[in-house]
Structure formats: structure tokens, C-alpha cells
Amino acid sequence: MAVTILCPNLKCRKVLQVPEAVRGKQVRCGYCGSALLVPEARKKPEVTTASSEKTE
């Protein structure tokens, strides 16, 4: 699945589709050549249940 990002160059602002494999890496915009960092994947938050919490 591709990652959708926005070019940070204010004169460009193109919507870019990049592969998952480049997450966390620096890439260049194919339109203006600006360098940008593709964000890492979001981690799923850990869910704690009331039964797993200790009460003191």
C-alpha cells in the first residue's frame, strides 16, 4: 500500500504517492526536487483493560 504525503515546498505542494518501503527515509519530490522525510508508520496504541491494572 502506498503512503500519501504532501510536498513541503510552498511553491509545489503536490500530493505524492510513495511506497511503504521508504518510510523513515528521505526522498525527493518528483515535481520540484525538494527533499522530504517520509514519516514512520504509526504504532498502534496498547490497550489496557481494567482487569490487568493492579489496585493498591
N, C-alpha and C positions, 0 to 999 in steps of 0.2 A: 504494500500500500504506500502511496506517495505522501510526502509531507508538503503541505501548502504553507508557504511563507511569503512575506511581503518584502520587496527590496527596500532597504532603509534610505536609499538615496532619494531626497525630496524631489529631484527633477525627474526621477524614473517611476518609482512606486509601483512597479509591475508585480503581479501575482505570479509566483514561481512554484513549480511542482518539482520537488527533488526526491530521490529515492531514500527509503528508510536507512540504507547503509551509510549515509553521510551525516546522520545525527551526531551532534557534538563536534563536527568538523567545520572548517572554514571553506566556503565555496564562493564563486564569483557569479554575479548576475549575468545571465546570457545576453541581456539587452544593453546595459551600460558599463559592465565590467567592475562594478563596486564589489568589494569583499564583504561577506556577511557570515555570521556564525549560525549554523542550523542548531536549534535548541535540542537538548537531550529529551528523551521520552519522559513523560510524566510518570512518576511512580504512583501506583495505586495506594491510597491511604489504608493503613491497617485498621481493621475494625475490632474494637474490644467489646466484649459483652459484659454485662453486669456480673455474671457468674464467674468470670475469670479475674475480676478485681477483688483484692483482699480488703476486708473492712477491719479496722482496728479501733 
